[in-house]
Amino acid sequence: METSTGKPYVVGMDIGGTNTVMGIVDQQGQILATDAVKTGQYTQVEEYVETVCAKLIPMIEKHGGVENFRGMGIGAPNANYYRGTIEQAPNLPWKGIVPLAAMFKEKVGLPVAMTNDANAAALGEMTYGVARGMKNFIMITLGTGVGSGIVVNGQLVYGHDGFAGELGHVCVDRSSEARLCGCGRRGCLETYCSATGVARTTREALAISAEPSLLRELPIEKITSKDVYDAAVKGDKLALEIFQRTGEILGRAITDFIVFSSPEAIVLFGGLTKAGEYIMNPIRETVDAHVMPIFKGKTRILLSELKEADAAVLGASALGWEAK
């Protein structure tokens, strides 16, 4: 973390399909101020940047102005670290290639660095969370989709084009019935082990099984992973089976990820981790049963220590210290 300039603050910003959250962060990882805008309301990226800056610039001025800031870090879907662009993001309203880092640099007057949201989460975990001091770990975010950030020898893996490490799009089902993914391929891990994947598994299970379940009391198209968790807590057999099956799929995938980079830890983050041991137990049991013998017992499966509300902003802010 770059602090030798004497500039005590950075801006961290997380861009999601629904909301954009920006915060002022100090060298200790304290979020001193936050604000938000609704990302999806702005079909024109120029209008979006203007709206964000109308909230962000006064926050910066309240903390002494840009001369007190080292830089600005942004985490966003489909963000290219090398180019500072968002490219072909399916869940954002702006299509094509958007030079967002340059747009914010011009408006705010700070150096800006940008990476994808899962990489930002990995940076936040390495700087402020459970992965402090680790040089080899993999962060897996289990939210609307499945994202990942791979850290090897203390550095994020970006690949030659800035898009390496999309483990959510590793194929876990090559059958003819494999689920269609938003990326256009079939059988991606994301379609089974995201929060939306769990809801999809539940709808399928209810449709093909006559097994009694508390989940049958809910409108089938509105069922969420939280509903499945609530049913599991009450001992619902179908809900418990869904988490078991989901954990086994993710555990099998993790055994492959371990072979790739021999990480010290796999850190899990995101809404689905709120299911706690209902999903963690089958993940750990599956990894233990199927990991290659030479790697057995070497990689810990951990839950993120960062509060979900703060993690994305903190992760982006960690990138802000390095912005040039």
Summary of the structure (lengths in Angstrom):
residues: 324
radius of gyration: 20.2
end to end distance: 12.9
largest distance: 65.1
contacts: 1168
relative contact order: 0.16
helix: 44%
strand: 22%
